[in-house]
Every structure is written in structure tokens, then in C-alpha cells.
Amino acid sequence: MIVKKIKGVVVSFPSEKIMKEILDELNIEEENKKEGQEIK
């Protein structure tokens, strides 16, 4: 189980592979909302 803090919310993932897939989806959504801003 991997626990990661995203935007002040602690989220747990069953595996690193699933975590990366979810983070990739979140990053795509973020980039669409704030174009030109760097995502940290």
C-alpha cells in the first residue's frame, strides 16, 4: 500500500502502478485547467 498526499488530501493506492496511472490522469486534467502553469 502506497500513501501519498495530493493537494492536502492523503490518498492510499494498492500499488505503485495504479498510483502512477491515477496521477497521470490527474496531471492531464490539471494541464487542461491551468495551461502554462507548472504542476508540482
mmCIF entry with sequence, helices, sheets and N, C-alpha, C, O atoms, coordinates in Angstrom:
data_MODEL
# 
_entry.id   MODEL 
# 
_entity.id                         1 
_entity.type                       polymer 
_entity.pdbx_number_of_molecules   1 
# 
_entity_poly.entity_id                      1 
_entity_poly.type                           'polypeptide(L)' 
_entity_poly.nstd_linkage                   no 
_entity_poly.nstd_monomer                   no 
_entity_poly.pdbx_seq_one_letter_code       MIVKKIKGVVVSFPSEKIMKEILDELNIEEENKKEGQEIK 
_entity_poly.pdbx_seq_one_letter_code_can   MIVKKIKGVVVSFPSEKIMKEILDELNIEEENKKEGQEIK 
_entity_poly.pdbx_strand_id                 A 
# 
loop_
_entity_poly_seq.entity_id 
_entity_poly_seq.num 
_entity_poly_seq.mon_id 
_entity_poly_seq.hetero 
1 1  MET n 
1 2  ILE n 
1 3  VAL n 
1 4  LYS n 
1 5  LYS n 
1 6  ILE n 
1 7  LYS n 
1 8  GLY n 
1 9  VAL n 
1 10 VAL n 
1 11 VAL n 
1 12 SER n 
1 13 PHE n 
1 14 PRO n 
1 15 SER n 
1 16 GLU n 
1 17 LYS n 
1 18 ILE n 
1 19 MET n 
1 20 LYS n 
1 21 GLU n 
1 22 ILE n 
1 23 LEU n 
1 24 ASP n 
1 25 GLU n 
1 26 LEU n 
1 27 ASN n 
1 28 ILE n 
1 29 GLU n 
1 30 GLU n 
1 31 GLU n 
1 32 ASN n 
1 33 LYS n 
1 34 LYS n 
1 35 GLU n 
1 36 GLY n 
1 37 GLN n 
1 38 GLU n 
1 39 ILE n 
1 40 LYS n 
# 
_struct_asym.id          A 
_struct_asym.entity_id   1 
# 
_struct_conf.conf_type_id            HELX_P 
_struct_conf.id                      HELX_P1 
_struct_conf.pdbx_PDB_helix_id       AA1 
_struct_conf.beg_label_comp_id       GLU 
_struct_conf.beg_label_asym_id       A 
_struct_conf.beg_label_seq_id        16 
_struct_conf.pdbx_beg_PDB_ins_code   ? 
_struct_conf.end_label_comp_id       LYS 
_struct_conf.end_label_asym_id       A 
_struct_conf.end_label_seq_id        33 
_struct_conf.pdbx_end_PDB_ins_code   ? 
_struct_conf.beg_auth_comp_id        GLU 
_struct_conf.beg_auth_asym_id        A 
_struct_conf.beg_auth_seq_id         16 
_struct_conf.end_auth_comp_id        LYS 
_struct_conf.end_auth_asym_id        A 
_struct_conf.end_auth_seq_id         33 
_struct_conf.pdbx_PDB_helix_class    1 
_struct_conf.details                 ? 
_struct_conf.pdbx_PDB_helix_length   18 
# 
_struct_conf_type.id          HELX_P 
_struct_conf_type.criteria    ? 
_struct_conf_type.reference   ? 
# 
_struct_sheet.id               AA1 
_struct_sheet.type             ? 
_struct_sheet.number_strands   2 
_struct_sheet.details          ? 
# 
_struct_sheet_order.sheet_id     AA1 
_struct_sheet_order.range_id_1   1 
_struct_sheet_order.range_id_2   2 
_struct_sheet_order.offset       ? 
_struct_sheet_order.sense        anti-parallel 
# 
loop_
_struct_sheet_range.sheet_id 
_struct_sheet_range.id 
_struct_sheet_range.beg_label_comp_id 
_struct_sheet_range.beg_label_asym_id 
_struct_sheet_range.beg_label_seq_id 
_struct_sheet_range.pdbx_beg_PDB_ins_code 
_struct_sheet_range.end_label_comp_id 
_struct_sheet_range.end_label_asym_id 
_struct_sheet_range.end_label_seq_id 
_struct_sheet_range.pdbx_end_PDB_ins_code 
_struct_sheet_range.beg_auth_comp_id 
_struct_sheet_range.beg_auth_asym_id 
_struct_sheet_range.beg_auth_seq_id 
_struct_sheet_range.end_auth_comp_id 
_struct_sheet_range.end_auth_asym_id 
_struct_sheet_range.end_auth_seq_id 
AA1 1 ILE A 2 ? ILE A 6  ? ILE A 2 ILE A 6  
AA1 2 VAL A 9 ? PHE A 13 ? VAL A 9 PHE A 13 
# 
loop_
_atom_site.group_PDB 
_atom_site.id 
_atom_site.type_symbol 
_atom_site.label_atom_id 
_atom_site.label_alt_id 
_atom_site.label_comp_id 
_atom_site.label_asym_id 
_atom_site.label_entity_id 
_atom_site.label_seq_id 
_atom_site.pdbx_PDB_ins_code 
_atom_site.Cartn_x 
_atom_site.Cartn_y 
_atom_site.Cartn_z 
_atom_site.occupancy 
_atom_site.B_iso_or_equiv 
_atom_site.pdbx_formal_charge 
_atom_site.auth_seq_id 
_atom_site.auth_comp_id 
_atom_site.auth_asym_id 
_atom_site.auth_atom_id 
_atom_site.pdbx_PDB_model_num 
ATOM 1   N N  . MET A 1 1  ? 0.857  -1.197 0.000   1.00 0.00 ? 1  MET A N  1 
ATOM 2   C CA . MET A 1 1  ? 0.000  0.000  0.000   1.00 0.00 ? 1  MET A CA 1 
ATOM 3   C C  . MET A 1 1  ? 0.887  1.239  0.000   1.00 0.00 ? 1  MET A C  1 
ATOM 4   O O  . MET A 1 1  ? 1.797  1.375  0.817   1.00 0.00 ? 1  MET A O  1 
ATOM 5   N N  . ILE A 1 2  ? 0.599  2.136  -0.934  1.00 0.00 ? 2  ILE A N  1 
ATOM 6   C CA . ILE A 1 2  ? 1.373  3.372  -1.031  1.00 0.00 ? 2  ILE A CA 1 
ATOM 7   C C  . ILE A 1 2  ? 0.464  4.519  -0.615  1.00 0.00 ? 2  ILE A C  1 
ATOM 8   O O  . ILE A 1 2  ? -0.661 4.636  -1.101  1.00 0.00 ? 2  ILE A O  1 
ATOM 9   N N  . VAL A 1 3  ? 0.960  5.371  0.294   1.00 0.00 ? 3  VAL A N  1 
ATOM 10  C CA . VAL A 1 3  ? 0.190  6.522  0.750   1.00 0.00 ? 3  VAL A CA 1 
ATOM 11  C C  . VAL A 1 3  ? 0.868  7.775  0.215   1.00 0.00 ? 3  VAL A C  1 
ATOM 12  O O  . VAL A 1 3  ? 2.080  7.943  0.353   1.00 0.00 ? 3  VAL A O  1 
ATOM 13  N N  . LYS A 1 4  ? 0.086  8.641  -0.389  1.00 0.00 ? 4  LYS A N  1 
ATOM 14  C CA . LYS A 1 4  ? 0.643  9.857  -0.978  1.00 0.00 ? 4  LYS A CA 1 
ATOM 15  C C  . LYS A 1 4  ? -0.289 11.013 -0.665  1.00 0.00 ? 4  LYS A C  1 
ATOM 16  O O  . LYS A 1 4  ? -1.508 10.845 -0.614  1.00 0.00 ? 4  LYS A O  1 
ATOM 17  N N  . LYS A 1 5  ? 0.298  12.202 -0.454  1.00 0.00 ? 5  LYS A N  1 
ATOM 18  C CA . LYS A 1 5  ? -0.511 13.384 -0.174  1.00 0.00 ? 5  LYS A CA 1 
ATOM 19  C C  . LYS A 1 5  ? -0.655 14.181 -1.450  1.00 0.00 ? 5  LYS A C  1 
ATOM 20  O O  . LYS A 1 5  ? 0.335  14.620 -2.035  1.00 0.00 ? 5  LYS A O  1 
ATOM 21  N N  . ILE A 1 6  ? -1.895 14.369 -1.881  1.00 0.00 ? 6  ILE A N  1 
ATOM 22  C CA . ILE A 1 6  ? -2.177 15.107 -3.109  1.00 0.00 ? 6  ILE A CA 1 
ATOM 23  C C  . ILE A 1 6  ? -3.101 16.261 -2.767  1.00 0.00 ? 6  ILE A C  1 
ATOM 24  O O  . ILE A 1 6  ? -4.220 16.045 -2.302  1.00 0.00 ? 6  ILE A O  1 
ATOM 25  N N  . LYS A 1 7  ? -2.638 17.497 -2.996  1.00 0.00 ? 7  LYS A N  1 
ATOM 26  C CA . LYS A 1 7  ? -3.455 18.690 -2.736  1.00 0.00 ? 7  LYS A CA 1 
ATOM 27  C C  . LYS A 1 7  ? -4.016 18.671 -1.322  1.00 0.00 ? 7  LYS A C  1 
ATOM 28  O O  . LYS A 1 7  ? -5.186 18.989 -1.109  1.00 0.00 ? 7  LYS A O  1 
ATOM 29  N N  . GLY A 1 8  ? -3.181 18.298 -0.354  1.00 0.00 ? 8  GLY A N  1 
ATOM 30  C CA . GLY A 1 8  ? -3.611 18.319 1.043   1.00 0.00 ? 8  GLY A CA 1 
ATOM 31  C C  . GLY A 1 8  ? -4.467 17.133 1.453   1.00 0.00 ? 8  GLY A C  1 
ATOM 32  O O  . GLY A 1 8  ? -4.896 17.048 2.604   1.00 0.00 ? 8  GLY A O  1 
ATOM 33  N N  . VAL A 1 9  ? -4.720 16.215 0.525   1.00 0.00 ? 9  VAL A N  1 
ATOM 34  C CA . VAL A 1 9  ? -5.531 15.031 0.847   1.00 0.00 ? 9  VAL A CA 1 
ATOM 35  C C  . VAL A 1 9  ? -4.631 13.806 0.811   1.00 0.00 ? 9  VAL A C  1 
ATOM 36  O O  . VAL A 1 9  ? -3.893 13.600 -0.152  1.00 0.00 ? 9  VAL A O  1 
ATOM 37  N N  . VAL A 1 10 ? -4.692 12.996 1.857   1.00 0.00 ? 10 VAL A N  1 
ATOM 38  C CA . VAL A 1 10 ? -3.901 11.776 1.895   1.00 0.00 ? 10 VAL A CA 1 
ATOM 39  C C  . VAL A 1 10 ? -4.683 10.668 1.193   1.00 0.00 ? 10 VAL A C  1 
ATOM 40  O O  . VAL A 1 10 ? -5.815 10.351 1.560   1.00 0.00 ? 10 VAL A O  1 
ATOM 41  N N  . VAL A 1 11 ? -4.055 10.097 0.186   1.00 0.00 ? 11 VAL A N  1 
ATOM 42  C CA . VAL A 1 11 ? -4.704 9.054  -0.610  1.00 0.00 ? 11 VAL A CA 1 
ATOM 43  C C  . VAL A 1 11 ? -3.831 7.811  -0.567  1.00 0.00 ? 11 VAL A C  1 
ATOM 44  O O  . VAL A 1 11 ? -2.606 7.908  -0.640  1.00 0.00 ? 11 VAL A O  1 
ATOM 45  N N  . SER A 1 12 ? -4.455 6.640  -0.450  1.00 0.00 ? 12 SER A N  1 
ATOM 46  C CA . SER A 1 12 ? -3.679 5.402  -0.455  1.00 0.00 ? 12 SER A CA 1 
ATOM 47  C C  . SER A 1 12 ? -3.970 4.622  -1.737  1.00 0.00 ? 12 SER A C  1 
ATOM 48  O O  . SER A 1 12 ? -5.102 4.581  -2.218  1.00 0.00 ? 12 SER A O  1 
ATOM 49  N N  . PHE A 1 13 ? -2.922 4.010  -2.273  1.00 0.00 ? 13 PHE A N  1 
ATOM 50  C CA . PHE A 1 13 ? -3.026 3.236  -3.509  1.00 0.00 ? 13 PHE A CA 1 
ATOM 51  C C  . PHE A 1 13 ? -2.560 1.811  -3.231  1.00 0.00 ? 13 PHE A C  1 
ATOM 52  O O  . PHE A 1 13 ? -1.618 1.605  -2.465  1.00 0.00 ? 13 PHE A O  1 
ATOM 53  N N  . PRO A 1 14 ? -3.210 0.828  -3.847  1.00 0.00 ? 14 PRO A N  1 
ATOM 54  C CA . PRO A 1 14 ? -2.793 -0.562 -3.620  1.00 0.00 ? 14 PRO A CA 1 
ATOM 55  C C  . PRO A 1 14 ? -1.422 -0.880 -4.216  1.00 0.00 ? 14 PRO A C  1 
ATOM 56  O O  . PRO A 1 14 ? -0.735 -1.779 -3.730  1.00 0.00 ? 14 PRO A O  1 
ATOM 57  N N  . SER A 1 15 ? -1.014 -0.152 -5.268  1.00 0.00 ? 15 SER A N  1 
ATOM 58  C CA . SER A 1 15 ? 0.292  -0.429 -5.858  1.00 0.00 ? 15 SER A CA 1 
ATOM 59  C C  . SER A 1 15 ? 0.822  0.809  -6.562  1.00 0.00 ? 15 SER A C  1 
ATOM 60  O O  . SER A 1 15 ? 0.073  1.735  -6.876  1.00 0.00 ? 15 SER A O  1 
ATOM 61  N N  . GLU A 1 16 ? 2.131  0.808  -6.804  1.00 0.00 ? 16 GLU A N  1 
ATOM 62  C CA . GLU A 1 16 ? 2.766  1.951  -7.453  1.00 0.00 ? 16 GLU A CA 1 
ATOM 63  C C  . GLU A 1 16 ? 2.254  2.121  -8.877  1.00 0.00 ? 16 GLU A C  1 
ATOM 64  O O  . GLU A 1 16 ? 2.095  3.244  -9.357  1.00 0.00 ? 16 GLU A O  1 
ATOM 65  N N  . LYS A 1 17 ? 1.998  1.000  -9.553  1.00 0.00 ? 17 LYS A N  1 
ATOM 66  C CA . LYS A 1 17 ? 1.495  1.058  -10.943 1.00 0.00 ? 17 LYS A CA 1 
ATOM 67  C C  . LYS A 1 17 ? 0.156  1.792  -11.002 1.00 0.00 ? 17 LYS A C  1 
ATOM 68  O O  . LYS A 1 17 ? -0.051 2.648  -11.862 1.00 0.00 ? 17 LYS A O  1 
ATOM 69  N N  . ILE A 1 18 ? -0.747 1.454  -10.090 1.00 0.00 ? 18 ILE A N  1 
ATOM 70  C CA . ILE A 1 18 ? -2.065 2.108  -10.060 1.00 0.00 ? 18 ILE A CA 1 
ATOM 71  C C  . ILE A 1 18 ? -1.900 3.581  -9.686  1.00 0.00 ? 18 ILE A C  1 
ATOM 72  O O  . ILE A 1 18 ? -2.571 4.445  -10.251 1.00 0.00 ? 18 ILE A O  1 
ATOM 73  N N  . MET A 1 19 ? -1.013 3.868  -8.736  1.00 0.00 ? 19 MET A N  1 
ATOM 74  C CA . MET A 1 19 ? -0.765 5.253  -8.336  1.00 0.00 ? 19 MET A CA 1 
ATOM 75  C C  . MET A 1 19 ? -0.326 6.075  -9.544  1.00 0.00 ? 19 MET A C  1 
ATOM 76  O O  . MET A 1 19 ? -0.835 7.175  -9.763  1.00 0.00 ? 19 MET A O  1 
ATOM 77  N N  . LYS A 1 20 ? 0.614  5.550  -10.326 1.00 0.00 ? 20 LYS A N  1 
ATOM 78  C CA . LYS A 1 20 ? 1.111  6.289  -11.496 1.00 0.00 ? 20 LYS A CA 1 
ATOM 79  C C  . LYS A 1 20 ? 0.006  6.513  -12.509 1.00 0.00 ? 20 LYS A C  1 
ATOM 80  O O  . LYS A 1 20 ? -0.084 7.591  -13.098 1.00 0.00 ? 20 LYS A O  1 
ATOM 81  N N  . GLU A 1 21 ? -0.835 5.512  -12.721 1.00 0.00 ? 21 GLU A N  1 
ATOM 82  C CA . GLU A 1 21 ? -1.940 5.658  -13.686 1.00 0.00 ? 21 GLU A CA 1 
ATOM 83  C C  . GLU A 1 21 ? -2.898 6.762  -13.238 1.00 0.00 ? 21 GLU A C  1 
ATOM 84  O O  . GLU A 1 21 ? -3.327 7.586  -14.045 1.00 0.00 ? 21 GLU A O  1 
ATOM 85  N N  . ILE A 1 22 ? -3.229 6.769  -11.943 1.00 0.00 ? 22 ILE A N  1 
ATOM 86  C CA . ILE A 1 22 ? -4.159 7.777  -11.427 1.00 0.00 ? 22 ILE A CA 1 
ATOM 87  C C  . ILE A 1 22 ? -3.508 9.164  -11.483 1.00 0.00 ? 22 ILE A C  1 
ATOM 88  O O  . ILE A 1 22 ? -4.151 10.136 -11.879 1.00 0.00 ? 22 ILE A O  1 
ATOM 89  N N  . LEU A 1 23 ? -2.249 9.253  -11.092 1.00 0.00 ? 23 LEU A N  1 
ATOM 90  C CA . LEU A 1 23 ? -1.573 10.550 -11.125 1.00 0.00 ? 23 LEU A CA 1 
ATOM 91  C C  . LEU A 1 23 ? -1.454 11.067 -12.548 1.00 0.00 ? 23 LEU A C  1 
ATOM 92  O O  . LEU A 1 23 ? -1.584 12.270 -12.777 1.00 0.00 ? 23 LEU A O  1 
ATOM 93  N N  . ASP A 1 24 ? -1.209 10.187 -13.505 1.00 0.00 ? 24 ASP A N  1 
ATOM 94  C CA . ASP A 1 24 ? -1.150 10.606 -14.908 1.00 0.00 ? 24 ASP A CA 1 
ATOM 95  C C  . ASP A 1 24 ? -2.488 11.206 -15.332 1.00 0.00 ? 24 ASP A C  1 
ATOM 96  O O  . ASP A 1 24 ? -2.522 12.237 -16.003 1.00 0.00 ? 24 ASP A O  1 
ATOM 97  N N  . GLU A 1 25 ? -3.584 10.567 -14.944 1.00 0.00 ? 25 GLU A N  1 
ATOM 98  C CA . GLU A 1 25 ? -4.905 11.093 -15.295 1.00 0.00 ? 25 GLU A CA 1 
ATOM 99  C C  . GLU A 1 25 ? -5.132 12.443 -14.636 1.00 0.00 ? 25 GLU A C  1 
ATOM 100 O O  . GLU A 1 25 ? -5.650 13.363 -15.270 1.00 0.00 ? 25 GLU A O  1 
ATOM 101 N N  . LEU A 1 26 ? -4.750 12.571 -13.367 1.00 0.00 ? 26 LEU A N  1 
ATOM 102 C CA . LEU A 1 26 ? -4.920 13.853 -12.672 1.00 0.00 ? 26 LEU A CA 1 
ATOM 103 C C  . LEU A 1 26 ? -4.081 14.938 -13.332 1.00 0.00 ? 26 LEU A C  1 
ATOM 104 O O  . LEU A 1 26 ? -4.542 16.067 -13.494 1.00 0.00 ? 26 LEU A O  1 
ATOM 105 N N  . ASN A 1 27 ? -2.856 14.603 -13.711 1.00 0.00 ? 27 ASN A N  1 
ATOM 106 C CA . ASN A 1 27 ? -1.974 15.581 -14.336 1.00 0.00 ? 27 ASN A CA 1 
ATOM 107 C C  . ASN A 1 27 ? -2.537 16.059 -15.667 1.00 0.00 ? 27 ASN A C  1 
ATOM 108 O O  . ASN A 1 27 ? -2.423 17.240 -15.998 1.00 0.00 ? 27 ASN A O  1 
ATOM 109 N N  . ILE A 1 28 ? -3.138 15.166 -16.426 1.00 0.00 ? 28 ILE A N  1 
ATOM 110 C CA . ILE A 1 28 ? -3.733 15.552 -17.711 1.00 0.00 ? 28 ILE A CA 1 
ATOM 111 C C  . ILE A 1 28 ? -4.876 16.534 -17.462 1.00 0.00 ? 28 ILE A C  1 
ATOM 112 O O  . ILE A 1 28 ? -4.998 17.533 -18.170 1.00 0.00 ? 28 ILE A O  1 
ATOM 113 N N  . GLU A 1 29 ? -5.710 16.259 -16.464 1.00 0.00 ? 29 GLU A N  1 
ATOM 114 C CA . GLU A 1 29 ? -6.816 17.162 -16.145 1.00 0.00 ? 29 GLU A CA 1 
ATOM 115 C C  . GLU A 1 29 ? -6.289 18.515 -15.685 1.00 0.00 ? 29 GLU A C  1 
ATOM 116 O O  . GLU A 1 29 ? -6.808 19.556 -16.091 1.00 0.00 ? 29 GLU A O  1 
ATOM 117 N N  . GLU A 1 30 ? -5.250 18.506 -14.833 1.00 0.00 ? 30 GLU A N  1 
ATOM 118 C CA . GLU A 1 30 ? -4.672 19.753 -14.330 1.00 0.00 ? 30 GLU A CA 1 
ATOM 119 C C  . GLU A 1 30 ? -4.120 20.597 -15.465 1.00 0.00 ? 30 GLU A C  1 
ATOM 120 O O  . GLU A 1 30 ? -4.324 21.811 -15.494 1.00 0.00 ? 30 GLU A O  1 
ATOM 121 N N  . GLU A 1 31 ? -3.421 19.961 -16.402 1.00 0.00 ? 31 GLU A N  1 
ATOM 122 C CA . GLU A 1 31 ? -2.824 20.693 -17.513 1.00 0.00 ? 31 GLU A CA 1 
ATOM 123 C C  . GLU A 1 31 ? -3.902 21.345 -18.365 1.00 0.00 ? 31 GLU A C  1 
ATOM 124 O O  . GLU A 1 31 ? -3.705 22.444 -18.883 1.00 0.00 ? 31 GLU A O  1 
ATOM 125 N N  . ASN A 1 32 ? -5.026 20.683 -18.510 1.00 0.00 ? 32 ASN A N  1 
ATOM 126 C CA . ASN A 1 32 ? -6.119 21.261 -19.288 1.00 0.00 ? 32 ASN A CA 1 
ATOM 127 C C  . ASN A 1 32 ? -6.697 22.489 -18.582 1.00 0.00 ? 32 ASN A C  1 
ATOM 128 O O  . ASN A 1 32 ? -7.076 23.458 -19.240 1.00 0.00 ? 32 ASN A O  1 
ATOM 129 N N  . LYS A 1 33 ? -6.767 22.455 -17.252 1.00 0.00 ? 33 LYS A N  1 
ATOM 130 C CA . LYS A 1 33 ? -7.323 23.578 -16.491 1.00 0.00 ? 33 LYS A CA 1 
ATOM 131 C C  . LYS A 1 33 ? -6.375 24.759 -16.465 1.00 0.00 ? 33 LYS A C  1 
ATOM 132 O O  . LYS A 1 33 ? -6.778 25.887 -16.751 1.00 0.00 ? 33 LYS A O  1 
ATOM 133 N N  . LYS A 1 34 ? -5.104 24.508 -16.122 1.00 0.00 ? 34 LYS A N  1 
ATOM 134 C CA . LYS A 1 34 ? -4.142 25.598 -15.976 1.00 0.00 ? 34 LYS A CA 1 
ATOM 135 C C  . LYS A 1 34 ? -3.045 25.448 -17.008 1.00 0.00 ? 34 LYS A C  1 
ATOM 136 O O  . LYS A 1 34 ? -1.976 24.917 -16.706 1.00 0.00 ? 34 LYS A O  1 
ATOM 137 N N  . GLU A 1 35 ? -3.290 25.900 -18.201 1.00 0.00 ? 35 GLU A N  1 
ATOM 138 C CA . GLU A 1 35 ? -2.272 25.784 -19.231 1.00 0.00 ? 35 GLU A CA 1 
ATOM 139 C C  . GLU A 1 35 ? -1.160 26.776 -18.949 1.00 0.00 ? 35 GLU A C  1 
ATOM 140 O O  . GLU A 1 35 ? -1.406 27.919 -18.563 1.00 0.00 ? 35 GLU A O  1 
ATOM 141 N N  . GLY A 1 36 ? 0.068  26.320 -19.149 1.00 0.00 ? 36 GLY A N  1 
ATOM 142 C CA . GLY A 1 36 ? 1.216  27.192 -18.963 1.00 0.00 ? 36 GLY A CA 1 
ATOM 143 C C  . GLY A 1 36 ? 1.739  27.210 -17.540 1.00 0.00 ? 36 GLY A C  1 
ATOM 144 O O  . GLY A 1 36 ? 2.861  27.662 -17.311 1.00 0.00 ? 36 GLY A O  1 
ATOM 145 N N  . GLN A 1 37 ? 0.962  26.734 -16.575 1.00 0.00 ? 37 GLN A N  1 
ATOM 146 C CA . GLN A 1 37 ? 1.449  26.694 -15.194 1.00 0.00 ? 37 GLN A CA 1 
ATOM 147 C C  . GLN A 1 37 ? 2.132  25.364 -14.935 1.00 0.00 ? 37 GLN A C  1 
ATOM 148 O O  . GLN A 1 37 ? 1.709  24.317 -15.424 1.00 0.00 ? 37 GLN A O  1 
ATOM 149 N N  . GLU A 1 38 ? 3.195  25.436 -14.154 1.00 0.00 ? 38 GLU A N  1 
ATOM 150 C CA . GLU A 1 38 ? 3.930  24.214 -13.843 1.00 0.00 ? 38 GLU A CA 1 
ATOM 151 C C  . GLU A 1 38 ? 3.222  23.455 -12.730 1.00 0.00 ? 38 GLU A C  1 
ATOM 152 O O  . GLU A 1 38 ? 2.775  24.049 -11.749 1.00 0.00 ? 38 GLU A O  1 
ATOM 153 N N  . ILE A 1 39 ? 3.125  22.148 -12.888 1.00 0.00 ? 39 ILE A N  1 
ATOM 154 C CA . ILE A 1 39 ? 2.479  21.307 -11.877 1.00 0.00 ? 39 ILE A CA 1 
ATOM 155 C C  . ILE A 1 39 ? 3.561  20.686 -11.000 1.00 0.00 ? 39 ILE A C  1 
ATOM 156 O O  . ILE A 1 39 ? 4.503  20.069 -11.496 1.00 0.00 ? 39 ILE A O  1 
ATOM 157 N N  . LYS A 1 40 ? 3.410  20.861 -9.689  1.00 0.00 ? 40 LYS A N  1 
ATOM 158 C CA . LYS A 1 40 ? 4.410  20.317 -8.766  1.00 0.00 ? 40 LYS A CA 1 
ATOM 159 C C  . LYS A 1 40 ? 3.825  19.131 -8.038  1.00 0.00 ? 40 LYS A C  1 
ATOM 160 O O  . LYS A 1 40 ? 4.501  18.521 -7.209  1.00 0.00 ? 40 LYS A O  1 
# 
